[in-house]
């Protein structure tokens, strides 16, 4: 994790939040595969995956994880490119003459 997240302490700690919330910091070894997005998005994906895995281990973990907001997925996605535009919303420059 230190190598992959470039030893950024904020992202490393963010990945550990579900384990720290339940007091399992030293009880589990976590192996993950993530792809796409940036490092912060991948750290958030790791956090969500770990929280969901802890939920499968014991349904009693739902209440503390839910109260911390760790079971909510960020639903934002990239907007599609529209015809006639350069990007999703960027228009060609208007020329008066």
N, C-alpha and C positions, 0 to 999 in steps of 0.2 A: 504494500500500500504506500509506503514511503517513497519508493521509486516511481510508481505509476502516477501518483497524484503530485509528483514533483516536490515532495516534502513540504507542501503548503499546509501549515498547521490548521488552518480554518477548515479545509476540505477533509483532512484526516480526522479531525474531531467530529465533523458532521457525519461521517460514515459510522462513527462509534456511538452516536446518540441512542439508537434503539437498545444496544447492549448495556449502556450505562444506565438508561432509564429503568431497566429491569434488574440491574445488578449482576449481569452476566459477562462483565468485561473479560475475565480470564477463563470462562467456562467453555467457550466455543472457538473453533478455528473456522474462519469464513473464507471461502474461495468463490470468486465471482468472475463473470465475463461480461463486459459492457462494450458497446460500440455506438458510434455516432454522437453528435453533440460535442460540447466542450467539456473541459474537466469539471467545472462546477455542476453541469447537468448530469455528468456521469456519477459524481459524488452523491447527488440527490437520488439517482437511480439505485445506487448501492444501498443507501439508507432505506429506501422504500422496500427493496428486495430483502434486506435483513429483517426489517420489521414484519414483512409478510411471512418470512420463514419462521420467526419466533411465534407468530400467531398460529402457524400450523403445528408447532410443537405443543402448545397449550392454549386452548381458547380463553383461559383465564387471563392471558396477557393482553387481551383486547382493550380492556378499560384503561390501563396506564398508557398504552401506545396511542389510543384514540385521543386521550386527554392532552398528549403532547403534540397531536396533529401529525403523527408519523405514518398513518395509514391512508392519507389523502394524496391522490396523484395530481400532478400539475397538468392540466388538460391543454395547455397552449401548444399549438403546432404552427409550423411555417405556413403562411398564406400562399395559395397557388398563384402562379403568374397568369395575368389576363391577356387576351389577344389585343394587340395594338399598343401594349405598354412594354416598357423595358424590364420592369420587375413587377411585383404584385401591385404596387400603387404609383411607381415612378413613371411619369408621362414624358414624351419627347418635348423638348423646349419649343415654346410657341414663337413663331417668327411673324411679326406684323407686316414686314415688307419682303 
